[in-house]
Amino acid sequence: MKALIIAAGQGQRLSGLCASKPLIPVCKQPLINWVIKGLQKVGIREIVVVTGYNREKLEEHLKASFPPDEVDLTFIYNEQWQKENGLSVYTARPLLKEPFFLVMSDHIFDPAILELLKRSELKEDELILAVDYRIRNHPHVDLADVTRVKVEDGKIKNIGKGLDDHNAFDTGVFLCQPVLFEALKESQQKARDFSLSGGVRLLAVRGKARAIDIGGRFWIDVDDPKALKRAESFLETGVSWY
């Protein structure tokens, strides 16, 4: 199985700390390194990385950090990286013809979440999103920015940042079939919606977007200085993942 990492955005809220958001040190380790090592933990060695802002610096770092005999990295450039993340996902469509993990370069997560997804039965025309049902008093979530999800009977009914009616949070960890690319294309062409959530919503309407509970496992979107501090505070307590 392959994995797709979205690493194209600028990350303006953290731009003062590093020239490339995925390279921001978290406990002395670049943010994207946590993501790749998590994928390695569950046996993934073929990884597609969508780059954009300051791509040369990011690609140079990854080539130096992960030798080809450890990780088979393929880079693809999204020249419209300023747009929403669904376009970055769609950019990778020629390289992914089979089921794949989809993760974000700025989300740190317990690799056990990937194992949960790997054990799930994935049909040819659907995706599965790992969700967190702890929507009250969550220790690591930025309520003003988190993507919210409405789940019923294990299926996603709606998803979006401004969703009032919700019962879960989007962790940014997916197991996908290539059908996602067609949904993103339709969302972009018909609704001019370039978000990843736009494509997921289309699949949800068709009953093809499922959700799986992470069961309280750790994840965090490192999107601003406060989240960076929260991530480091948790990781400094010691984790057994790596």
Secondary structure by P-SEA (a helix, b strand, c coil): cbbbbbccccccccccccccccccccccccaaaaaaaaaaaacccbbbbbbccaaaaaaaaaaacccccccbbbbbbcccccccaaaaaaaaccccccbbbbbbccccccaaaaaaaaaccccccbbbbbccccccccccccccbbbbbbbcccccccccccccccccccccccccccaaaaaaaaaaaacccccaaaaaaaaaaaccbbbbbcccccccccccaaaaaaaaaaaaaccccc
